Amino acid sequence: MNKAYREVEQHMRETSAIGSAAGLVGWDQETMMPPKAAGSRAEQSAALAGVIHEKIVDPAIGRALKSLSKNPKDMSEAEKVCVREWLRDYMRAVKVPTELVQEIARVTTLAHEAWIRARKTSDFKVFAPWLEKIMRLTRKEAEHIGYEEHPYDALLDHYEPGMTVRQLDPVIAALQRGLAPIAKRLIGSKERPDTSLLRRRYPEADQEAICREVIKLMGLDMDAARLDRSAHPFCCGIAPTDVRITTRFDERWLPQALYGVIHESGHALYEQGLPEKSFGTPLAEGVSHGIHESQSRLWENLIGRGLPFVRLIHPMLKKRFPSQLSGVSARDLYRALGRVKSTPIRVEADEVTYNLHIALRYKLEKGLLVGKIKVRDLPGLWNEGMKELLGIKPRNDAEGVLQDTHWSQGLIGYFPTYLIGNLAAAQLWAAIRREVPCAEAMIARGKLSPVLEWLRTRIHRHGRRFSPAALIERATGESLNQRHFLDYIKTKYGGIYGIGEWTQAR
Amino acid sequence: MNKAYREVEQHMRETSAIGSAAGLVGWDQETMMPPKAAGSRAEQSAALAGVIHEKIVDPAIGRALKSLSKNPKDMSEAEKVCVREWLRDYMRAVKVPTELVQEIARVTTLAHEAWIRARKTSDFKVFAPWLEKIMRLTRKEAEHIGYEEHPYDALLDHYEPGMTVRQLDPVIAALQRGLAPIAKRLIGSKERPDTSLLRRRYPEADQEAICREVIKLMGLDMDAARLDRSAHPFCCGIAPTDVRITTRFDERWLPQALYGVIHESGHALYEQGLPEKSFGTPLAEGVSHGIHESQSRLWENLIGRGLPFVRLIHPMLKKRFPSQLSGVSARDLYRALGRVKSTPIRVEADEVTYNLHIALRYKLEKGLLVGKIKVRDLPGLWNEGMKELLGIKPRNDAEGVLQDTHWSQGLIGYFPTYLIGNLAAAQLWAAIRREVPCAEAMIARGKLSPVLEWLRTRIHRHGRRFSPAALIERATGESLNQRHFLDYIKTKYGGIYGIGEWTQAR
């Protein structure tokens, strides 16, 4: 046993415990907090963030980590992983000067307010000067963090450790080349699944009951989780034994809550699958945003919107909503859930067109960061991109370049993780279908545990032991690529839209 | 402006913000936390407690406080109050050596488990050695804290700053002398209000609706508060803008939730009445447990169980429970709520006998502390006391000496604050009836704001500005005494039980 390691571990577990308490405080803010408490809550969150930051950048811990890293005697493999990851976090935290961190915090607070105003009035000019400031500060941040080839790598690495522009560019280019014509053909198709059955009146209480049944089927342990309501759905992993998801209900749009809950439960299963005994160390933390998103998207789309799963929940839905779903078959439901439609809004996009929204944002934010794109040219480039990729023109900037909150909060390099999640989900799904005997037949019969078990073994239990790239390669036998996603889309939508050459191509 | 003061204030506000976040984490544990999360929650709470403790005993802050206290230049009166109270808290925190604090924490954790086992099997021997340890450690603690006359003063002072045995002994003795014969006569009376109407079936959802109506009538701002369920009702003041109360429901006992909610709302009104702009300083903290309890008891008993208030809620209850309360008049309800009955269990005691339960505990824990009473003699002394004060003998130690959790958690000196709260409530109520025009007529008509306004002005807004004793004296013109409580009990119960000489005595 290495005594220096024990001391570092103790410090880190405490830091993590305070971090998870801060996570709970954030969860409460979105779900339970009385409206007038916003001011006091801001003080609580700021005070906790201050304590956590102090603990993270503690120079004594930095020295201890560097020494353990150079001289890893009497340490297990797991402990070496912890030191590696703690040192990684430490270096990122100390490389950016405190003044720059504070300046970014100050500017993004104001920028976010400006963005809210700009979106409300659909006036990009209100937000433009703030976006310029944010890009300038973010470039500085990237320089401090350092990178080998592209400043964007320094940002990407925060959300997707090890990922680079050099790896991502060809994948996204190939994806876009394959996907754009598919999307165009589906959007233009005369074959249009009837979605009116999803727009009947579905009372909230019954929707909630269905959501809870589905959560149970998926295998989420509700003695270690909660489901609540919030304005924006999210999953908050406070500990492997305390995972909280939220949803919102639309009585006139059945998929809103149901598929929102399946998505968040995908995240929650990952959190519950992290090894409980390692709580407070990197071994019990999700490895990246992309891998986290792969779990939510796998359950939401590849499994949840697949025919076997729809067959499974169809009788449950019919029982709960007999009049609304009178005469609706499982296949009708499956087709309705598989309607492809161009929309200017990312969060409303279907699984076919979604990645095209991301590809555009990736191109633009990369260009903005290195100064190849000027902020003032952004709305024009946005609209051109939408035209090219989806054949549509946003009616205004509010439903165009101003639609997402990310940039106003300084989240540059975050968008690609959605796309990585979608590709990884398809790649994992292909592996599951190869390796889990009769996976789809089992799903249709309500036996989802073999799939969950596979994910537990291949993804969840590893925490941050492997890099995201290595994790995917170990789980699927290949590095992250677009091929499984494109195959999946062609096969599924070729079926729904009656396009023979796509389904035979596989 | 005093720069040193600003720095101390900044530190203290941060400490307080983390403390209030820890309060929220505790609230979540009792109301929302998934059952399996207990382990991770313990780590979070311990980590927060550690951070808070470090900040409280920070020697640099101690030096700054002492210097500001000696040389209070350029400081407002309010700032001087803050320095006085911060220094008070600091001195209490640093006087007890860390090893003793840790030893007490360790012993009380185990003692609490032993107490649970002891109570379950009604076996005092299981708990006795732990209580001996706790008393030994508590004596040490009292010596470190210091006192002028009685070691118990060092403990009392923690919950009721400035209170001493010398002040309390004569008040409790006089109270006991006055109260015991009253209780005996009421308990023995042939006149027995019919309480069966409270034991009909009252569905939980309707009870909750009534509770929410009553909360609103009382003037609690529900945009700055919440009501939830928990096993043991409590009020948690996270900030003046974020106050959370809980209750539990018994469908066969109407007063359980209703009067529980009124009690907790009394606490909550105090918290909401603290000055919001001073959040994070002693000016926005409750001054003592006794004063806090005076607010809850005033609303629960003096107001809530009084005839004007019962007249006010009677039609609301009749509307919600027409069959259960068919033929029940406001006076029937008032009388049912005023039934006096001897019970061995403190938390089930009515307002007449309650203080006798406390008087016994006060006498015993004082004796244990100074070694006049041996732990092994405790069950016998307990049962003798119950016989003498209430004329009953507990069937076993589980409903006798083992009934309360306090001692097992090391809370010695806490019990008297319940009694102080009851006496202060009666004293405040007498002042309100003198000073608020037509207070009772207003209450009967649903206009409770003049009473709340009086409490806001005389009690709530002061925070810790005055000592509890000074606060009571300023608000009522007298020091804390038993007379108003005894007068109130005689008048009220003389009426209910038809004892003419009591009602005329006033």
Interface residues (C-beta under 8 A of the other chain):
Chain A: R13 E14 T15 A17 I18 S20 A21 A22 L24 V25 D28 M32 M33 P34 P35 K36 A37 G39 S40 R41 E43 Q44 S45 A46 A47 L48 G50 V51 D221 M222 D223 A224 A225 R226 I238 A239 P240 T241 D242 V243 F279 G280
Chain B: R13 E14 T15 A17 I18 S20 A21 A22 L24 V25 D28 M32 M33 P34 P35 K36 A37 G39 S40 R41 E43 Q44 S45 A46 A47 L48 G50 V51 D221 M222 D223 A224 A225 R226 I238 A239 P240 T241 D242 V243 F279 G280
